[in-house]
Amino acid sequence: MFTVREIRGLKLVLHDRPPAHFHRASPQEMHELFLRLTPSFQKTPDLLTFLPSSTSPTSTPFTRVLYSPSFSSFSTDIGIETDTPVPSQRPDRPALLLSSTSWTPDEDFSILLKALSLYEQKAIEAEGRLPKVLMVVTGKGPEREKYMNEVGTLQSGGGGTEEGWKYVRCVSMWLEAADYPLLLEFTHELPFLTHSRLPLRLPPA
């Protein structure tokens, strides 16, 4: 029997290669994504007054279509102006965080809640100089209801003397397979919550 030290051969690191649908999204793709997601946002009571108002199909809470003059390639000497829709990110949009979880004990969601609470406090102290934050959590699992109940208490203040979150919202959503990579590109941060009981572990990709 051979031991690990006695094994000889070429050692290689093979990196995961994403499938083709993980690609650089166009502004139009991003706008269409949020047009699809906006109805889900509107069904969440905690987001009704949190997100910027929008009017489909020209705007969403994160994107909008601006009409800017451009010149036709077949223009005359003085040029022919046409209105071309240009989707862009809204300056008043909240920062978007995304995390995918299986809602199991090996993913310590309480760490994320503590981080969001710390940001809420910092945003209050900054008096509006920091952006609002929308945390989107995808996935299904046994601890989802437990932690989303905690989120509800933090956002509402729990009916006690403490005020609820003003600058932070956390929602649980189920995304279509085609929409996940698009939303992934739009996000500002990707919290990594998994911890390992083993002495060694691979770093996240």
C-alpha positions as CSV (number, residue, x, y, z in Angstrom):
1,M,0.0,0.0,0.0
2,F,1.3,3.4,-0.9
3,T,1.2,6.4,1.4
4,V,0.5,9.9,0.2
5,R,4.1,10.9,0.5
6,E,5.1,8.1,-1.9
7,I,2.7,9.1,-4.7
8,R,4.6,10.7,-7.6
9,G,3.1,12.6,-10.5
10,L,2.2,15.9,-12.0
11,K,0.4,18.2,-9.6
12,L,-2.1,20.6,-11.2
13,V,-4.7,23.0,-10.0
14,L,-7.9,22.9,-12.1
15,H,-10.0,25.9,-11.8
16,D,-13.8,25.8,-12.3
17,R,-14.9,27.3,-15.6
18,P,-18.4,28.9,-15.5
19,P,-21.0,27.9,-18.1
20,A,-21.7,30.2,-21.0
21,H,-24.7,31.9,-19.4
22,F,-22.3,33.5,-16.9
23,H,-21.3,36.4,-19.0
24,R,-20.9,40.2,-19.0
25,A,-24.4,41.4,-19.0
26,S,-25.5,44.4,-21.2
27,P,-27.3,47.4,-19.7
28,Q,-30.5,46.2,-21.5
29,E,-30.2,42.7,-19.9
30,M,-29.8,44.3,-16.5
31,H,-32.9,46.5,-17.0
32,E,-35.0,43.5,-18.2
33,L,-33.8,41.5,-15.2
34,F,-35.1,44.1,-12.7
35,L,-38.3,44.5,-14.7
36,R,-38.8,40.8,-14.0
37,L,-37.8,41.1,-10.3
38,T,-39.7,44.2,-9.5
39,P,-43.1,42.4,-9.0
40,S,-41.4,40.2,-6.3
41,F,-40.0,43.3,-4.6
42,Q,-43.5,45.0,-4.6
43,K,-45.0,41.9,-2.9
44,T,-42.7,42.4,0.1
45,P,-44.2,45.0,2.5
46,D,-40.9,45.9,4.0
47,L,-39.6,47.1,0.6
48,L,-42.6,49.3,-0.4
49,T,-41.2,52.5,1.1
50,F,-37.6,51.4,1.2
51,L,-36.9,51.2,-2.6
52,P,-37.0,54.1,-5.0
53,S,-40.4,54.4,-6.7
54,S,-40.4,53.2,-10.3
55,T,-42.7,53.0,-13.3
56,S,-42.5,50.0,-15.7
57,P,-41.2,49.7,-18.3
58,T,-39.1,52.8,-18.2
59,S,-37.7,52.4,-14.7
60,T,-37.1,49.9,-11.9
61,P,-35.8,50.4,-8.3
62,F,-32.3,49.9,-9.7
63,T,-32.3,50.9,-13.4
64,R,-33.9,53.5,-15.7
65,V,-34.1,54.2,-19.4
66,L,-32.8,57.6,-20.4
67,Y,-33.5,59.1,-23.8
68,S,-30.4,60.8,-25.1
69,P,-30.0,62.4,-28.6
70,S,-27.7,60.6,-31.0
71,F,-26.7,61.2,-34.6
72,S,-27.8,58.9,-37.4
73,S,-25.0,57.2,-39.3
74,F,-26.7,58.5,-42.5
75,S,-27.1,62.0,-41.2
76,T,-26.8,65.1,-43.3
77,D,-24.2,67.8,-42.8
78,I,-26.2,69.2,-39.9
79,G,-27.0,65.7,-38.4
80,I,-30.3,64.1,-37.8
81,E,-31.2,63.7,-34.1
82,T,-32.9,60.5,-32.9
83,D,-34.0,59.4,-29.5
84,T,-32.3,56.2,-28.5
85,P,-33.2,54.5,-25.2
86,V,-30.2,54.0,-23.0
87,P,-30.7,51.8,-19.8
88,S,-28.5,52.9,-16.9
89,Q,-28.2,52.4,-13.2
90,R,-30.1,54.7,-11.0
91,P,-28.0,57.0,-8.8
92,D,-30.5,56.6,-5.9
93,R,-30.5,52.8,-6.0
94,P,-29.6,50.9,-2.8
95,A,-26.4,48.9,-2.7
96,L,-27.2,45.3,-3.5
97,L,-25.7,42.3,-1.7
98,L,-26.4,38.7,-2.7
99,S,-25.8,35.4,-0.9
100,S,-26.9,31.9,-1.8
101,T,-27.5,29.6,1.1
102,S,-28.9,26.1,2.0
103,W,-30.1,27.4,5.3
104,T,-28.3,24.7,7.2
105,P,-26.3,24.9,10.5
106,D,-23.0,24.9,8.7
107,E,-23.8,28.3,7.3
108,D,-23.9,30.7,10.2
109,F,-26.5,33.3,9.2
110,S,-26.2,35.1,12.5
111,I,-22.8,36.5,11.3
112,L,-24.6,38.2,8.4
113,L,-27.3,39.6,10.7
114,K,-24.7,41.1,13.0
115,A,-22.9,42.7,10.0
116,L,-26.1,44.2,8.7
117,S,-26.9,45.6,12.1
118,L,-23.4,47.2,12.3
119,Y,-23.9,48.8,8.9
120,E,-27.3,50.1,10.0
121,Q,-25.7,51.8,13.0
122,K,-22.9,53.2,10.8
123,A,-25.5,54.6,8.3
124,I,-27.4,56.3,11.1
125,E,-24.2,57.9,12.3
126,A,-23.4,59.0,8.8
127,E,-26.7,60.9,8.5
128,G,-27.5,59.9,5.0
129,R,-24.0,59.9,3.5
130,L,-24.0,56.1,3.2
131,P,-26.3,54.2,0.7
132,K,-29.2,52.0,1.7
133,V,-28.4,48.3,1.5
134,L,-30.7,45.5,0.1
135,M,-29.5,42.0,1.1
136,V,-31.0,39.3,-1.2
137,V,-30.7,35.7,0.1
138,T,-31.5,32.9,-2.2
139,G,-32.0,29.2,-1.5
140,K,-34.2,26.9,0.6
141,G,-33.5,25.0,3.8
142,P,-34.5,24.1,7.4
143,E,-33.4,27.3,9.1
144,R,-34.9,29.8,6.7
145,E,-38.0,30.5,8.7
146,K,-36.0,30.9,12.0
147,Y,-33.6,33.5,10.6
148,M,-36.1,35.4,8.5
149,N,-38.2,35.8,11.6
150,E,-35.2,37.4,13.2
151,V,-34.8,39.6,10.2
152,G,-38.4,40.7,10.5
153,T,-37.8,41.6,14.2
154,L,-34.7,43.7,13.3
155,Q,-36.5,45.5,10.5
156,S,-39.6,46.4,12.5
157,G,-38.0,46.9,15.9
158,G,-40.1,44.0,17.3
159,G,-42.8,46.4,18.6
160,G,-40.5,47.4,21.5
161,T,-38.7,50.6,22.3
162,E,-36.0,50.0,19.7
163,E,-36.5,51.4,16.2
164,G,-36.3,49.1,13.3
165,W,-33.8,49.2,10.5
166,K,-34.0,52.3,8.3
167,Y,-31.0,51.8,6.0
168,V,-31.0,48.0,5.6
169,R,-33.4,45.4,4.3
170,C,-32.9,41.6,3.9
171,V,-35.2,39.5,1.8
172,S,-35.3,35.8,0.8
173,M,-36.0,35.2,-2.9
174,W,-36.0,32.2,-5.2
175,L,-34.4,33.1,-8.5
176,E,-34.7,31.5,-11.9
177,A,-31.5,29.7,-13.1
178,A,-31.1,32.2,-15.9
179,D,-31.5,35.3,-13.6
180,Y,-29.0,34.3,-10.9
181,P,-25.8,35.0,-12.9
182,L,-27.2,38.3,-14.0
183,L,-28.0,39.4,-10.5
184,L,-24.6,38.1,-9.4
185,E,-22.9,40.6,-11.7
186,F,-25.0,43.6,-10.4
187,T,-24.2,43.0,-6.8
188,H,-21.6,44.9,-4.7
189,E,-20.6,42.1,-2.4
190,L,-21.1,38.3,-2.0
191,P,-21.0,37.3,1.7
192,F,-19.5,33.8,2.2
193,L,-21.0,32.2,5.4
194,T,-20.0,28.6,5.3
195,H,-17.6,27.3,8.1
196,S,-15.9,24.0,8.2
197,R,-15.4,21.5,11.0
198,L,-12.3,20.1,9.2
199,P,-8.8,21.4,10.1
200,L,-8.2,22.2,6.4
201,R,-10.5,23.7,3.8
202,L,-10.3,25.1,0.3
203,P,-10.8,28.9,0.0
204,P,-13.9,30.1,-1.9
205,A,-13.3,30.5,-5.6
